[in-house]
Amino acid sequence: MQLALNRADYLQVGVTSQKTMKLLPASKHRATQKVVVGDQDGVVLCFGMKKGEAGAVFKTLPGQKIARLELGGILNTPQEKIFIAAGSEIKGFTKRGKQFLSFETNLTESIKAMYVSGSDLFLSASYIYNHYCDCKDQHYYLSGDKINDVICLPVDKVPRITPILACQDRVLRVLQGSNVMYEIEVPGPPTVLALHNGNGGDSGEDLVFGTLDGKLGLIQITASKPVHKWEIQNDKKRGGILCMDSFDIVGDGVKDLLVGRDDGMVEVYSFDNANEPVLRFDQMLSESVTSIQGGCVGKDGYDEIVVSTYSGWITGLTTEPTHKENGPGEELKINQEMQNKISSLRSELEHLQYKVLQERENYQQSSQSSKAKSTVPSFSINDKFTLNKDDASYSLILEVQTAIDNVLIQSDVPIDLLDVDKNSAVVSFSSCDSEANTTRLELKVRSIEGQYGTLQAYVTPRIQPKTCQVRQYHIRPLSLHQRTHFIHHDRPMNTLTLTGQFSFAEIHSWVVFCLPDVPEKPPAGESVTFCFQNTFLDTQLESVYRKGQGIFKSDNISTISILKDVLSKEATKRKINLNISYEINEVSVKHTLKLIHPKLEYQLLLAKKVQLIDALKELQVHEGNTNFLIPEYRCILEDADHLQEEYKKQPAHLERLYGMITDLFIDKFKFKGTNVKSKVPLLLEILDSYDQNALVSFFDSA
């Protein structure tokens, strides 16, 4: 059965955060529901649809930014109580808008995530988790990395209170009281958690997670160990997951999984006979989807998916048809309700156009007077700078609540700027469509390890008077490394050891400076171990450090060389005397060259194929067919567009690989105290006529 949904925009509130919109329970089956939403202006709005118009049930005064909105109530009754988290305070409202709770927590940071279950309240700030029962403190946990979401298994199905924390270090932490019962590694930083089917499934233990890099999975949280049931990879390179819900939108009696992503994609997954998810529907909205829920809002009897977007639009994807089919000879009659709506919209539009013209004239007159004062308009930016494991590049996502005029990128380190297929914005040096109302853009940046500094984005929206905001992103010395929880100890490792009069906090700050994915605060305990993998070469790094000592092991000499140079410089800045020793494993050089080999061979072959395309096309035109060509050349012609597109997407890819091999060559001999920079031209000659054995021999004999 094909799922057809039609878009209906209901109204716009202020900028919204993740998981801040809910549908109140319906009075009867498939009756229209009220929508409640909290925005970053601190306003809670509850509205319902009547005759095609949104009517407010209640609206609160502005206050602190609302970070989360959840529904609660007595267990096994309709969840009609509205709870919001703003700053370090929790407020509760009835469905009519009467405030019945104002609870100031003892959290020193703003609340980032919240879950309500009966009289139990589960809260987390960046690193701190708290469990309250009837507003009394019960349990506390300090996480080693940032907490992105919190949830609890349903207490009516699972006899124990089991909170789960989604942490930035790619781990779900299952708690019992104030202690970790066990940890579950997931394939990306988990950003959102939801109970499968809305109730945890038959056992109450089924938990769905979504990750920052767009992956989905289902895990059964048992009392002893987790059971991984299924996982969906992000093969289509879609955005990170911000929200999920379970609702039978297909109408087959089985709840579907609704997913909202930060690139504006809305997805519906149904479940086959083997309970495996199958994508049934997807639709792209123009901005990130912050909340998603299934229900009935626009009209009785028509199910829909209701979403809130970053800039505050509340939109429905409804099963209600937008037009009626007419038989032959019949005229399409617009009912009175639709005519009234069109007339109302026209008059509202005319009024707004008149008001804009009037305000523009007033502004022009006041700006020319001697007492003119112009305030800079404030605007909100939603930004994300994340490393993609698949192609070893950074995604910079910028989203503004109003149309973007232009974005200027400035970097004090060499980077490659790559375009993204799904961009509605134009990454170019040419003129672009000035009428395009782009509120969100994404671009890819590829850095070179060892060269570090700051990337700055100057964002100018299309508002008057002109204003600009600057966002800064650190490009770290080992920028292509990503946190992992497992490394191969059988690899040939090089070791760098630091000793000196430095504190645990100081060496932790140096590691934060060098590597991404490291929590800013030093973890609890006297020592810590972090493992990393280079997303480009698959080499590994293990760092173990404590007060007065740091040990770093890697199968890539260049990684050790970069760490040695940067850590020495950071210690010198703080006037700390470091004792540095290292052990170099000669076998690791051949090992790294072996890892580079398939990538280098592929790029050289791609370059050769692209060089042949023009000549082969000329031959094709001259001969009129390709029958005389050998199969290899025919394949090149058939794939010409794909090959050229791929080659265009990999600017300086070959040069980057040459650079890595050159650095490896220089670093190998640098640790021996020999300067081999004069031999680099000879190395480049060998690379131009690449042969793996000749390259290894050159490294050995130089």
Secondary structure per residue as TSV (DSSP state, phi and psi in degrees):
chain	resnum	aa	ss	phi	psi
A	1	M	-	360.0	125.6
A	2	Q	-	-79.8	132.1
A	3	L	-	-93.3	120.1
A	4	A	-	-118.0	119.7
A	5	L	-	-123.7	141.9
A	6	N	E	-114.7	139.7
A	7	R	E	-82.0	138.0
A	8	A	E	-139.3	118.9
A	9	D	E	-88.9	126.4
A	10	Y	E	-93.0	-56.8
A	11	L	E	-164.3	173.3
A	12	Q	E	-124.7	131.8
A	13	V	-	-108.9	-162.6
A	14	G	S	-75.1	-178.2
A	15	V	-	-58.0	135.6
A	16	T	-	-111.6	149.6
A	17	S	-	-94.0	174.1
A	18	Q	T	-63.5	136.4
A	19	K	T	56.3	57.7
A	20	T	-	-126.6	18.1
A	21	M	E	-134.0	133.7
A	22	K	E	-139.0	157.4
A	23	L	E	-102.5	130.0
A	24	L	-	-72.4	149.0
A	25	P	-	-57.0	145.5
A	26	A	-	-77.6	152.3
A	27	S	S	-72.5	-31.8
A	28	K	S	-148.4	171.2
A	29	H	T	-57.8	125.2
A	30	R	T	59.9	25.5
A	31	A	-	-85.6	157.6
A	32	T	-	-65.2	145.3
A	33	Q	-	-113.9	154.1
A	34	K	-	-83.3	148.0
A	35	V	E	-109.0	133.6
A	36	V	E	-121.8	132.6
A	37	V	E	-141.4	141.7
A	38	G	E	-117.0	139.1
A	39	D	-	-118.7	180.0
A	40	Q	T	-77.4	-4.5
A	41	D	T	-84.7	-3.8
A	42	G	S	86.4	9.7
A	43	V	-	-92.5	132.2
A	44	V	E	-104.4	123.2
A	45	L	E	-121.0	130.5
A	46	C	E	-117.4	127.0
A	47	F	E	-140.9	160.9
A	48	G	E	-136.0	161.6
A	49	M	E	-98.8	133.6
A	50	K	E	-141.1	119.2
A	51	K	T	54.2	40.4
A	52	G	T	79.5	2.2
A	53	E	E	-115.5	144.0
A	54	A	E	-83.6	124.1
A	55	G	E	-118.9	130.4
A	56	A	E	-73.9	134.5
A	57	V	E	-87.7	-46.1
A	58	F	E	-157.7	159.7
A	59	K	E	-148.2	127.8
A	60	T	-	-89.6	167.7
A	61	L	-	-75.6	155.7
A	62	P	-	-61.1	155.8
A	63	G	-	-162.3	-147.9
A	64	Q	S	-69.9	151.6
A	65	K	-	-52.2	129.7
A	66	I	E	-87.4	118.1
A	67	A	E	-91.9	-28.9
A	68	R	E	-150.9	151.5
A	69	L	E	-138.4	126.4
A	70	E	E	-132.5	156.5
A	71	L	E	-103.5	146.2
A	72	G	E	-149.1	-171.9
A	73	G	-	153.8	-178.0
A	74	I	S	-63.8	137.3
A	75	L	T	-56.1	142.9
A	76	N	T	65.6	22.2
A	77	T	S	-126.5	164.7
A	78	P	-	-55.9	130.6
A	79	Q	-	-83.7	89.4
A	80	E	-	-111.0	-8.8
A	81	K	E	-80.0	137.6
A	82	I	E	-105.1	124.0
A	83	F	E	-117.7	133.1
A	84	I	E	-124.2	149.0
A	85	A	E	-112.3	122.0
A	86	A	E	-139.0	118.7
A	87	G	T	65.9	-124.6
A	88	S	T	-109.5	18.7
A	89	E	E	-114.8	145.2
A	90	I	E	-112.7	130.3
A	91	K	E	-120.2	147.7
A	92	G	E	-123.7	137.9
A	93	F	E	-129.4	149.3
A	94	T	-	-79.8	172.6
A	95	K	T	-68.8	-13.0
A	96	R	T	-93.6	-6.3
A	97	G	S	100.9	5.6
A	98	K	-	-81.6	128.0
A	99	Q	E	-78.8	126.4
A	100	F	E	-118.1	-6.0
A	101	L	E	-145.0	134.9
A	102	S	E	-139.8	104.5
A	103	F	E	-119.8	110.3
A	104	E	E	-87.1	111.4
A	105	T	-	-76.7	170.0
A	106	N	S	-94.2	17.2
A	107	L	-	-74.4	135.2
A	108	T	S	-84.3	-17.3
A	109	E	S	-108.2	164.1
A	110	S	-	-69.2	145.6
A	111	I	-	-70.4	132.8
A	112	K	-	-107.6	-30.7
A	113	A	E	-143.1	150.8
A	114	M	E	-149.9	145.9
A	115	Y	E	-143.0	136.6
A	116	V	E	-117.2	131.5
A	117	S	E	-142.5	101.5
A	118	G	T	60.2	-123.4
A	119	S	T	-92.4	4.0
A	120	D	E	-95.3	135.5
A	121	L	E	-124.9	123.1
A	122	F	E	-113.1	120.0
A	123	L	E	-126.4	150.2
A	124	S	E	-141.9	139.6
A	125	A	-	-96.1	-158.1
A	126	S	S	-58.9	-47.1
A	127	Y	S	-123.7	-9.8
A	128	I	E	-108.8	134.0
A	129	Y	E	-114.1	137.5
A	130	N	E	-133.7	140.3
A	131	H	E	-116.2	125.2
A	132	Y	E	-117.1	145.4
A	133	C	E	-127.0	122.2
A	134	D	T	51.8	41.5
A	135	C	T	65.5	17.0
A	136	K	E	-110.0	135.4
A	137	D	E	-62.3	128.2
A	138	Q	E	-113.7	-55.2
A	139	H	E	-139.1	158.0
A	140	Y	E	-145.4	142.5
A	141	Y	E	-147.1	134.8
A	142	L	E	-102.7	116.0
A	143	S	-	-85.0	150.4
A	144	G	S	-76.9	-18.0
A	145	D	S	-141.2	170.9
A	146	K	-	-60.3	139.9
A	147	I	E	-95.3	123.2
A	148	N	E	-95.8	-29.8
A	149	D	E	-157.6	159.7
A	150	V	E	-139.9	143.9
A	151	I	E	-151.3	165.5
A	152	C	E	-135.1	139.5
A	153	L	-	-64.4	147.8
A	154	P	-	-62.4	123.5
A	155	V	T	-72.6	-17.5
A	156	D	T	-78.2	-15.3
A	157	K	T	-109.7	-35.1
A	158	V	S	-107.6	122.2
A	159	P	S	-67.9	-10.0
A	160	R	S	-116.1	151.7
A	161	I	-	-78.6	116.4
A	162	T	-	-125.1	90.4
A	163	P	E	-79.2	148.2
A	164	I	E	-127.6	131.8
A	165	L	E	-106.0	133.2
A	166	A	E	-96.1	112.6
A	167	C	E	-110.3	150.1
A	168	Q	T	-60.7	-23.7
A	169	D	T	-83.6	26.6
A	170	R	T	66.8	34.1
A	171	V	E	-132.9	136.9
A	172	L	E	-98.1	125.5
A	173	R	E	-105.4	117.1
A	174	V	E	-93.0	121.3
A	175	L	E	-103.5	154.8
A	176	Q	E	-135.8	107.9
A	177	G	T	67.4	-125.4
A	178	S	T	-100.8	9.1
A	179	N	E	-117.5	155.6
A	180	V	E	-82.7	120.9
A	181	M	E	-74.6	-48.6
A	182	Y	E	-163.3	166.9
A	183	E	E	-114.8	146.4
A	184	I	E	-123.9	121.2
A	185	E	E	-81.6	133.0
A	186	V	-	-120.0	163.7
A	187	P	S	-74.8	1.2
A	188	G	S	-164.4	170.5
A	189	P	-	-62.8	115.1
A	190	P	E	-71.2	129.4
A	191	T	E	-107.5	-23.0
A	192	V	E	-149.7	143.0
A	193	L	E	-123.6	146.9
A	194	A	E	-151.0	146.8
A	195	L	E	-73.9	130.5
A	196	H	G	-61.4	133.2
A	197	N	G	64.1	11.6
A	198	G	G	80.4	-7.5
A	199	N	T	-136.0	9.4
A	200	G	T	83.5	12.8
A	201	G	T	74.9	-169.3
A	202	D	T	-59.7	-39.6
A	203	S	T	-86.1	-17.6
A	204	G	S	80.1	2.7
A	205	E	-	-106.5	0.1
A	206	D	E	-84.8	125.1
A	207	L	E	-125.6	129.7
A	208	V	E	-99.8	137.2
A	209	F	E	-125.5	150.3
A	210	G	E	-125.0	146.3
A	211	T	E	-113.8	165.5
A	212	L	T	-60.5	-32.5
A	213	D	T	-98.3	20.5
A	214	G	S	86.2	18.0
A	215	K	-	-97.3	154.6
A	216	L	E	-125.6	149.6
A	217	G	E	-158.3	159.8
A	218	L	E	-124.6	127.4
A	219	I	E	-127.9	137.8
A	220	Q	E	-93.2	121.6
A	221	I	E	-93.7	90.2
A	222	T	-	-86.1	176.0
A	223	A	S	-70.9	-21.7
A	224	S	S	-113.6	-44.4
A	225	K	S	-153.8	155.1
A	226	P	E	-78.6	151.9
A	227	V	E	-120.2	113.0
A	228	H	E	-78.9	118.6
A	229	K	E	-95.5	-50.4
A	230	W	E	-154.9	163.1
A	231	E	E	-146.1	138.7
A	232	I	E	-114.8	119.1
A	233	Q	-	-76.7	156.8
A	234	N	-	-93.6	66.3
A	235	D	T	-66.0	-28.9
A	236	K	T	-86.7	6.7
A	237	K	-	55.5	45.3
A	238	R	-	-85.7	176.0
A	239	G	-	-72.9	174.6
A	240	G	-	-68.2	156.3
A	241	I	E	-93.3	128.0
A	242	L	E	-109.0	-26.0
A	243	C	E	-156.7	152.7
A	244	M	E	-145.8	156.4
A	245	D	E	-155.9	159.3
A	246	S	E	-113.8	125.7
A	247	F	E	-162.2	139.7
A	248	D	-	-82.9	79.4
A	249	I	-	-81.3	-26.5
A	250	V	S	-73.0	-29.4
A	251	G	-	83.3	29.0
A	252	D	S	-104.5	11.2
A	253	G	S	86.8	-5.2
A	254	V	S	-115.6	131.1
A	255	K	-	-66.7	135.6
A	256	D	E	-96.2	162.1
A	257	L	E	-99.0	119.2
A	258	L	E	-98.5	132.6
A	259	V	E	-130.0	134.0
A	260	G	E	-118.1	132.4
A	261	R	E	-114.7	164.4
A	262	D	T	-79.4	-2.8
A	263	D	T	-99.5	9.4
A	264	G	S	93.3	4.1
A	265	M	E	-83.3	130.7
A	266	V	E	-109.6	128.9
A	267	E	E	-126.6	149.4
A	268	V	E	-124.3	122.5
A	269	Y	E	-110.5	126.0
A	270	S	E	-98.1	169.4
A	271	F	E	-117.3	131.4
A	272	D	-	-82.0	-172.7
A	273	N	T	-62.2	-27.4
A	274	A	T	-90.7	12.4
A	275	N	S	60.4	29.1
A	276	E	-	-96.2	140.3
A	277	P	E	-74.5	140.3
A	278	V	E	-130.0	128.6
A	279	L	E	-69.2	121.1
A	280	R	E	-107.5	-25.3
A	281	F	E	-157.5	141.6
A	282	D	E	-147.5	146.9
A	283	Q	E	-147.9	135.8
A	284	M	E	-93.9	125.9
A	285	L	-	-99.6	167.0
A	286	S	S	-82.9	-7.5
A	287	E	S	-145.9	168.4
A	288	S	-	-63.7	143.8
A	289	V	E	-94.6	112.7
A	290	T	E	-90.5	-28.8
A	291	S	E	-143.3	150.6
A	292	I	E	-145.2	138.8
A	293	Q	E	-151.7	145.9
A	294	G	E	-96.7	144.3
A	295	G	E	173.3	-150.1
A	296	C	-	-141.5	113.4
A	297	V	-	-122.6	-48.2
A	298	G	S	-70.9	-45.3
A	299	K	S	-153.7	140.8
A	300	D	T	-51.4	136.4
A	301	G	T	85.7	-7.3
A	302	Y	-	-112.9	109.7
A	303	D	-	-69.6	155.2
A	304	E	E	-157.8	165.0
A	305	I	E	-103.3	120.5
A	306	V	E	-104.3	130.4
A	307	V	E	-127.8	153.2
A	308	S	E	-113.8	143.1
A	309	T	E	-109.1	170.1
A	310	Y	T	-55.0	-44.7
A	311	S	T	-80.3	2.3
A	312	G	-	102.9	8.5
A	313	W	E	-75.2	132.6
A	314	I	E	-102.8	114.5
A	315	T	E	-126.2	142.7
A	316	G	E	-113.1	139.4
A	317	L	E	-109.1	99.1
A	318	T	E	-106.0	153.2
A	319	T	S	-80.7	-7.4
A	320	E	S	-67.9	126.5
A	321	P	-	-67.4	144.5
A	322	T	S	-82.9	-20.8
A	323	H	S	-143.6	156.2
A	324	K	-	-101.8	141.6
A	325	E	-	-76.9	138.2
A	326	N	-	-116.2	145.0
A	327	G	-	-75.4	171.8
A	328	P	T	-61.5	135.6
A	329	G	T	84.2	-7.6
A	330	E	-	-89.2	142.8
A	331	E	-	-96.9	146.6
A	332	L	-	-76.9	118.5
A	333	K	-	-105.4	123.6
A	334	I	-	-86.4	124.6
A	335	N	-	-69.7	166.2
A	336	Q	H	-61.1	-37.0
A	337	E	H	-60.8	-43.9
A	338	M	H	-68.0	-40.0
A	339	Q	H	-61.6	-42.8
A	340	N	H	-62.4	-39.5
A	341	K	H	-65.4	-44.4
A	342	I	H	-62.8	-43.6
A	343	S	H	-62.4	-42.8
A	344	S	H	-63.6	-42.4
A	345	L	H	-64.9	-40.6
A	346	R	H	-61.1	-47.4
A	347	S	H	-66.6	-36.5
A	348	E	H	-65.1	-40.3
A	349	L	H	-65.5	-44.0
A	350	E	H	-61.4	-42.3
A	351	H	H	-62.5	-42.9
A	352	L	H	-65.6	-41.3
A	353	Q	H	-61.5	-42.4
A	354	Y	H	-63.5	-42.9
A	355	K	H	-63.9	-41.3
A	356	V	H	-62.3	-45.8
A	357	L	H	-60.4	-43.1
A	358	Q	H	-62.3	-46.8
A	359	E	H	-66.2	-36.7
A	360	R	H	-64.4	-41.9
A	361	E	H	-63.9	-43.8
A	362	N	H	-60.0	-41.3
A	363	Y	H	-66.1	-42.6
A	364	Q	H	-62.0	-41.9
A	365	Q	H	-66.4	-45.1
A	366	S	H	-68.2	-31.8
A	367	S	H	-71.5	-20.7
A	368	Q	H	-91.0	-9.5
A	369	S	S	-79.0	160.6
A	370	S	T	-70.1	-22.6
A	371	K	T	-98.9	21.1
A	372	A	-	-65.0	134.6
A	373	K	-	-131.6	130.2
A	374	S	-	-120.6	122.1
A	375	T	-	-92.4	142.0
A	376	V	-	-76.3	121.4
A	377	P	-	-69.2	137.9
A	378	S	-	-89.7	147.7
A	379	F	-	-146.1	155.3
A	380	S	-	-99.5	137.7
A	381	I	E	-119.7	131.5
A	382	N	E	-106.3	114.3
A	383	D	E	-129.2	155.6
A	384	K	E	-149.3	130.6
A	385	F	E	-127.9	100.5
A	386	T	E	-130.4	149.8
A	387	L	E	-85.3	129.0
A	388	N	E	-95.0	121.1
A	389	K	T	-66.5	-34.0
A	390	D	T	-63.0	-41.8
A	391	D	T	-126.3	18.1
A	392	A	T	50.6	44.3
A	393	S	E	-129.4	162.1
A	394	Y	E	-98.9	135.1
A	395	S	E	-96.5	124.5
A	396	L	E	-107.7	114.6
A	397	I	E	-112.0	125.6
A	398	L	E	-122.8	126.8
A	399	E	E	-132.8	129.2
A	400	V	E	-120.7	150.6
A	401	Q	S	-71.4	-12.7
A	402	T	S	-130.1	174.5
A	403	A	-	-62.2	138.9
A	404	I	E	-86.2	132.0
A	405	D	E	-84.0	-55.5
A	406	N	E	-158.3	160.1
A	407	V	E	-128.9	124.8
A	408	L	E	-104.1	126.5
A	409	I	E	-105.4	127.8
A	410	Q	E	-128.7	132.4
A	411	S	E	-136.8	137.7
A	412	D	S	-95.1	11.9
A	413	V	S	-131.2	153.6
A	414	P	-	-66.2	129.7
A	415	I	E	-138.6	155.7
A	416	D	E	-99.2	132.6
A	417	L	E	-103.2	118.0
A	418	L	E	-110.7	144.0
A	419	D	-	-83.4	159.4
A	420	V	-	-116.8	131.8
A	421	D	T	-54.1	-42.2
A	422	K	T	-84.3	5.4
A	423	N	-	-62.1	136.0
A	424	S	S	-94.3	-14.0
A	425	A	S	-85.7	163.2
A	426	V	-	-110.9	120.6
A	427	V	-	-97.4	99.9
A	428	S	S	-160.2	174.1
A	429	F	S	-110.8	19.5
A	430	S	S	-116.3	175.6
A	431	S	-	-70.4	147.6
A	432	C	-	-128.5	171.1
A	433	D	-	-69.2	109.9
A	434	S	T	-74.2	-12.2
A	435	E	T	-90.1	-8.4
A	436	A	-	-68.8	125.4
A	437	N	-	-93.3	68.7
A	438	T	-	-83.5	123.4
A	439	T	-	-105.0	-11.8
A	440	R	E	-138.4	134.0
A	441	L	E	-139.1	155.9
A	442	E	E	-134.8	135.8
A	443	L	E	-138.8	159.0
A	444	K	E	-112.6	138.9
A	445	V	E	-126.4	134.4
A	446	R	E	-121.3	124.8
A	447	S	E	-104.5	172.9
A	448	I	-	-114.0	126.7
A	449	E	T	-64.7	140.1
A	450	G	T	99.8	-22.5
A	451	Q	-	-108.5	114.4
A	452	Y	-	-129.5	155.3
A	453	G	E	172.5	-142.8
A	454	T	E	-129.2	135.9
A	455	L	E	-103.6	130.2
A	456	Q	E	-119.4	136.7
A	457	A	E	-116.8	119.9
A	458	Y	E	-98.3	111.0
A	459	V	E	-104.3	120.9
A	460	T	E	-116.8	113.5
A	461	P	E	-84.4	168.5
A	462	R	S	-89.6	71.9
A	463	I	-	-135.0	157.8
A	464	Q	S	-115.0	142.6
A	465	P	S	-68.3	159.0
A	466	K	-	-60.4	134.7
A	467	T	-	-144.9	162.4
A	468	C	-	-145.7	143.1
A	469	Q	E	-118.8	145.0
A	470	V	E	-109.7	133.2
A	471	R	E	-117.3	137.6
A	472	Q	E	-115.3	141.1
A	473	Y	E	-133.6	130.5
A	474	H	E	-82.8	127.6
A	475	I	E	-99.7	111.3
A	476	R	-	-86.1	159.1
A	477	P	T	-55.0	-39.2
A	478	L	T	-110.8	58.8
A	479	S	T	-67.5	-22.3
A	480	L	T	-92.5	7.1
A	481	H	E	-88.9	142.7
A	482	Q	E	-128.6	142.2
A	483	R	E	-60.9	140.1
A	484	T	E	-139.9	166.8
A	485	H	S	-114.5	9.5
A	486	F	-	-148.8	132.8
A	487	I	-	-132.0	156.2
A	488	H	-	-85.5	112.3
A	489	H	T	-80.6	-7.0
A	490	D	T	-86.4	1.8
A	491	R	S	-79.2	152.3
A	492	P	-	-70.5	113.6
A	493	M	-	-107.0	142.7
A	494	N	E	-101.0	144.1
A	495	T	E	-122.5	133.6
A	496	L	E	-117.9	125.6
A	497	T	E	-119.6	129.2
A	498	L	E	-116.2	135.0
A	499	T	E	-133.9	152.6
A	500	G	E	165.5	-179.1
A	501	Q	S	-88.5	66.8
A	502	F	-	-124.1	152.0
A	503	S	-	-85.6	168.7
A	504	F	H	-61.8	-41.2
A	505	A	H	-64.7	-36.5
A	506	E	H	-67.7	-47.9
A	507	I	H	-68.2	-31.0
A	508	H	H	-64.6	-40.9
A	509	S	H	-64.2	-32.3
A	510	W	H	-68.8	-39.8
A	511	V	H	-66.6	-40.2
A	512	V	H	-59.7	-40.4
A	513	F	H	-65.1	-35.5
A	514	C	H	-85.6	-33.0
A	515	L	-	-129.2	143.2
A	516	P	S	-77.7	171.4
A	517	D	S	65.6	21.0
A	518	V	-	-106.7	129.6
A	519	P	-	-60.8	141.1
A	520	E	S	-65.7	-34.3
A	521	K	S	-86.4	141.2
A	522	P	-	-62.9	134.2
A	523	P	-	-64.7	159.8
A	524	A	S	-67.4	149.3
A	525	G	S	110.5	175.5
A	526	E	S	-89.6	-24.0
A	527	S	E	-143.7	166.5
A	528	V	E	-145.9	149.6
A	529	T	E	-123.7	124.6
A	530	F	E	-121.2	136.9
A	531	C	E	-115.9	144.2
A	532	F	E	-136.9	156.3
A	533	Q	E	-130.2	135.2
A	534	N	E	-74.6	119.9
A	535	T	T	-71.2	-17.2
A	536	F	T	-92.0	-43.6
A	537	L	T	-108.0	-12.6
A	538	D	-	68.7	15.9
A	539	T	-	-75.0	165.2
A	540	Q	E	-125.3	160.0
A	541	L	E	-142.4	132.6
A	542	E	E	-119.9	127.4
A	543	S	E	-120.5	125.2
A	544	V	E	-126.1	120.2
A	545	Y	E	-146.1	156.5
A	546	R	E	-150.7	-176.2
A	547	K	T	-59.0	123.2
A	548	G	T	84.0	-5.3
A	549	Q	E	-151.6	140.0
A	550	G	E	-140.1	130.1
A	551	I	E	-122.3	123.4
A	552	F	E	-122.2	127.0
A	553	K	E	-123.7	134.0
A	554	S	E	-149.0	150.0
A	555	D	S	-87.4	7.2
A	556	N	-	-120.9	117.1
A	557	I	H	-59.2	-36.6
A	558	S	H	-62.5	-35.7
A	559	T	H	-62.2	-45.0
A	560	I	H	-63.8	-39.6
A	561	S	H	-64.3	-43.8
A	562	I	H	-62.8	-46.3
A	563	L	H	-59.0	-44.9
A	564	K	H	-58.5	-47.2
A	565	D	H	-66.4	-45.1
A	566	V	H	-72.2	-44.6
A	567	L	H	-64.3	-36.2
A	568	S	H	-62.6	-43.2
A	569	K	H	-66.1	-42.5
A	570	E	H	-64.8	-40.8
A	571	A	H	-65.9	-39.1
A	572	T	H	-63.2	-39.8
A	573	K	H	-57.3	-38.0
A	574	R	T	-92.4	6.9
A	575	K	T	58.3	41.7
A	576	I	-	-106.2	128.6
A	577	N	-	-83.1	120.4
A	578	L	E	-106.2	138.2
A	579	N	E	-100.5	117.5
A	580	I	E	-113.3	127.5
A	581	S	E	-132.9	153.7
A	582	Y	E	-147.6	151.3
A	583	E	E	-123.0	120.6
A	584	I	-	-103.7	129.3
A	585	N	-	-100.9	111.4
A	586	E	T	-57.9	-34.1
A	587	V	H	-63.3	-26.7
A	588	S	H	-64.3	-26.6
A	589	V	H	-65.9	-48.8
A	590	K	H	-62.1	-38.6
A	591	H	H	-60.7	-45.5
A	592	T	H	-67.2	-41.9
A	593	L	H	-60.5	-35.1
A	594	K	H	-66.3	-36.8
A	595	L	H	-70.2	-33.9
A	596	I	H	-75.1	-30.8
A	597	H	H	-49.6	-54.2
A	598	P	H	-61.9	-35.8
A	599	K	H	-67.4	-43.5
A	600	L	H	-67.1	-43.5
A	601	E	H	-62.5	-41.9
A	602	Y	H	-63.7	-45.1
A	603	Q	H	-66.7	-38.8
A	604	L	H	-64.8	-41.6
A	605	L	H	-66.1	-41.1
A	606	L	H	-61.1	-45.2
A	607	A	H	-61.3	-41.5
A	608	K	H	-64.9	-42.4
A	609	K	H	-62.3	-43.8
A	610	V	H	-64.4	-37.0
A	611	Q	H	-65.1	-28.9
A	612	L	H	-81.3	-19.6
A	613	I	H	-57.9	-49.3
A	614	D	H	-60.1	-44.1
A	615	A	H	-64.3	-41.4
A	616	L	H	-66.4	-36.0
A	617	K	H	-66.4	-38.1
A	618	E	H	-63.3	-43.5
A	619	L	H	-61.8	-40.2
A	620	Q	H	-62.0	-44.2
A	621	V	H	-64.4	-42.8
A	622	H	H	-65.7	-44.0
A	623	E	H	-87.6	-22.3
A	624	G	S	86.9	-11.7
A	625	N	S	-154.4	178.7
A	626	T	S	-117.7	12.8
A	627	N	T	-62.5	-30.2
A	628	F	T	-77.6	-12.2
A	629	L	S	-81.1	150.2
A	630	I	-	-69.6	155.0
A	631	P	H	-52.2	-36.9
A	632	E	H	-60.7	-43.7
A	633	Y	H	-72.7	-34.0
A	634	R	H	-63.3	-39.6
A	635	C	H	-62.4	-40.3
A	636	I	H	-61.6	-43.6
A	637	L	H	-65.4	-41.6
A	638	E	H	-64.2	-36.9
A	639	D	T	-96.9	14.6
A	640	A	H	-53.1	-48.1
A	641	D	H	-63.0	-44.1
A	642	H	H	-63.1	-43.3
A	643	L	H	-64.1	-44.7
A	644	Q	H	-66.0	-37.8
A	645	E	H	-64.0	-43.6
A	646	E	H	-65.8	-40.6
A	647	Y	H	-65.2	-37.5
A	648	K	H	-67.9	-32.3
A	649	K	H	-76.5	-11.5
A	650	Q	S	-113.7	57.7
A	651	P	T	-64.1	136.5
A	652	A	T	59.7	19.8
A	653	H	H	-66.1	-43.7
A	654	L	H	-66.0	-42.7
A	655	E	H	-61.9	-35.3
A	656	R	H	-64.4	-43.3
A	657	L	H	-66.4	-40.7
A	658	Y	H	-59.2	-41.9
A	659	G	H	-63.2	-40.6
A	660	M	H	-64.5	-41.6
A	661	I	H	-67.0	-40.3
A	662	T	H	-62.7	-44.7
A	663	D	H	-61.7	-41.0
A	664	L	H	-61.1	-42.2
A	665	F	H	-63.0	-47.9
A	666	I	H	-66.1	-43.7
A	667	D	H	-65.5	-37.2
A	668	K	H	-57.4	-46.9
A	669	F	H	-83.6	-20.8
A	670	K	H	-62.8	-39.8
A	671	F	T	-68.8	-19.5
A	672	K	T	-90.5	-4.1
A	673	G	T	84.2	21.2
A	674	T	-	-116.0	135.7
A	675	N	-	-96.8	115.1
A	676	V	-	-113.8	20.7
A	677	K	G	-61.0	-28.2
A	678	S	G	-68.0	-21.0
A	679	K	G	-91.4	-2.4
A	680	V	H	-60.6	-43.3
A	681	P	H	-56.2	-37.2
A	682	L	H	-66.8	-38.6
A	683	L	H	-62.6	-42.4
A	684	L	H	-65.1	-34.3
A	685	E	H	-63.1	-43.3
A	686	I	H	-63.0	-38.8
A	687	L	H	-67.2	-35.0
A	688	D	H	-64.6	-33.3
A	689	S	T	-112.0	61.6
A	690	Y	-	-60.0	130.3
A	691	D	-	-144.4	125.8
A	692	Q	H	-58.6	-45.3
A	693	N	H	-64.7	-40.4
A	694	A	H	-63.5	-38.0
A	695	L	H	-66.8	-44.7
A	696	V	H	-62.4	-41.1
A	697	S	H	-62.4	-40.3
A	698	F	H	-63.3	-42.3
A	699	F	H	-61.9	-36.8
A	700	D	H	-74.2	-37.5
A	701	S	H	-92.1	-17.6
A	702	A	-	-62.1	360.0
